[in-house]
Amino acid sequence: MRIAVVAALLVLGALSTVEAERPAAALPPQVPAAERVRLDPIVKNASVATRMELERYGARPATFEYLLDHPEFATYVTRALRAARYRIWRTPAGLFLDDGWGAHGHFEVVHAQPGMRVFFAQGQYEQRMLPDLAGRAVVVLEYGFHPGADGRPTVATAVTAHLALDGRILGMAGRAAAPMVQKNADREGHTLLRVFSKVSRAIEDNPQAVYDRLRALEGVPRRELEEFRKLLLRVP
């Protein structure tokens, strides 16, 4: 869940990011040729490109990947734990994300395999004192499970994002907005790390309490809740 949310948020929240250490302008070789036609121009002509690696933290592979593959349900978990305000729901145009702080738009998983997800998104980031930032993004999420010092599984993750900003917006406010946009990006990065930590600790420390809070939340899909309960509580 933590990564489902961060991947989705970075796809759209990347609209608030300025260039840091720029990664290579290339898609993973595993991305199908049909998708490359659409994604390559974004990656190669990105206005912004960044890569973020997160320190390992405790995560059960089964629950981690279930929530990664069920992003709508994952946002119920973050809200049940009061870890974030994210909401994801399905529309005729696909999945829609609203982070609760100004970033929103459509996104989709264009490639999935063990240890990797590739996302495409189109949306905007609304700002109070500056023009809204709009664009398209490609985000690659990489993750791997490793035994921790106590033998329990941990996960290492990395997210690479390439963003093509709307040309008009970039011309009007790109340079002038850079300091404020950087501040927003830094704040968002720290917030995401706190979300990962809070949700991870909750699941590892007391899975029954996580389930109880999730079950009490209005609107939680019952089928996914039961599937998650079996994974969370290790019910046969």
Buried (B, 14 or more C-beta within 10 A) or exposed (E): BBBBBBBBBBBBBBBBBBEBEEBEEEBEEEBEEEBBEEBBEBBEEBBBBBBBEBEBBBBBEBBBBBBBEBBBBBBBBBBBBEBBEBBBEEEEEEBBBBBEBBBBBBBEBBBEEEEBBBBBBBBBBBBEEBBEBBBBBBBBBBBEBEEEEEEEBBBBBBBBBBBBBBEEBBEEBBEEBEEBBBEBBEEBBEBBBEBBBBBBEBBBEEBEEBBEBBBEEEEBEEEBBEBBBEBBEEEE
